[in-house]
Amino acid sequence: MKKINLLFFALLFTAGTALAQAQFSVGIKGGLNFAKFDASDFGGSIKNKTGFHGGAFALIKLTKIGIQPELIFSQQGSKFRIDSSDGEGNFDYINIPVMLKLYTIAGINLQVGPQFGFLSRAEIDGDNVKSSFKGSDLSLGIGAGWDLPFGLTIDARYNLGLSKIDDSPAMETIKNQVIQVSLGYKIIKIGK
């Protein structure tokens, strides 16, 4: 029992020391999306749709590693062409990415992590089709960023859809693909 207590207090001391050296930041970010559907066996062509994203983030940074959860509104979807008809899907999501950031030099970082998305709007050519699509989405985010010393952040990220977003067995298997370019600012910064 004494060994367990000693181990517990050693871990508590180590965690406390690490957190004392941590940096905590809260900020806002926004930017452009270049989104499209990834659809298997689609009988036409699929093109990028430009939209925007914006929201808030928190960063907990320990020297060379950071964890950055975010809450982001994101315009996604796709343009497409079937036979000679053009169409456009406008899909809005509330996304919650949780990114692991690995810092290299001078604030440059590599990012990877899951993103959980919740569908808030789905329209194809102005028609509400939300009931034909799943209410949630899972993606893998991969990217890079630069945290500048005066609080500005620049990020580029690719979100690869892992889950099928369509809710009908009759539809193609459709997944989201989004490239994001963001500019952010750390409003609150505590620690080193």
Secondary structure as UniProt FT lines:
FT   HELIX           2..20
FT   STRAND          23..39
FT   TURN            40..41
FT   STRAND          45..47
FT   STRAND          49..62
FT   TURN            63..64
FT   STRAND          65..82
FT   TURN            83..84
FT   STRAND          85..103
FT   TURN            106..107
FT   STRAND          108..124
FT   TURN            125..126
FT   STRAND          127..128
FT   HELIX           130..132
FT   STRAND          136..147
FT   TURN            149..150
FT   STRAND          152..161
FT   TURN            169..170
FT   STRAND          174..191
//
